[in-house]
Amino acid sequence: MTAGDLMTPNPVTASPQASFAEVWELMRDLEIRHVPVVEDGVLEGMLSDRDLARLDMSRMVAFEGADVFRQELATPIVKVMNPDVIAIEPETDLDEIIELLIEHKVGALPVVRLGSREVVGIVSYIDVLRAIRDGLDEAGQG
């Protein structure tokens, strides 16, 4: 099984200039935890719910005021995204995907077209668990 078999094709992406608030709302509305950051079709970074959790809203509103909170929400995600993204290609094997998720302690890997870094999909740990579950079911062990 490969990334191409597991991936969610054409994932939701965000521009590096999108605001923290825009992407936060997008992730909440779509119930997703990872968003590839793309500019001109090319992978530039990754934003996760962990990146968004860095904004301590209650502390900010209580101690720094609503104006500071509004400024933080307007921050472009390029300032909080992870630019060092581990990406995979559609041909990447399931074993390698699992190793990368574990080794780098990430919840998802963007799938990019060979040589171009154009995002064509995303594979999350949930996709991997589903594939393993389905394999167990097929083997009669589920």
ABEGO torsion letter per residue (X at the ends): XBAAAABBBGBBBBBAABBAAAAAAAAAAAGBABBBBBBGGBBABBBBAAAAAABBAAAAAAAAEAAAAAAAAABBAAAABBABBBBBBAABBAAAAAAAAAAAGBABBBBBBBGAGBBABBBBAAAAAAAAAAAAAAAGAX
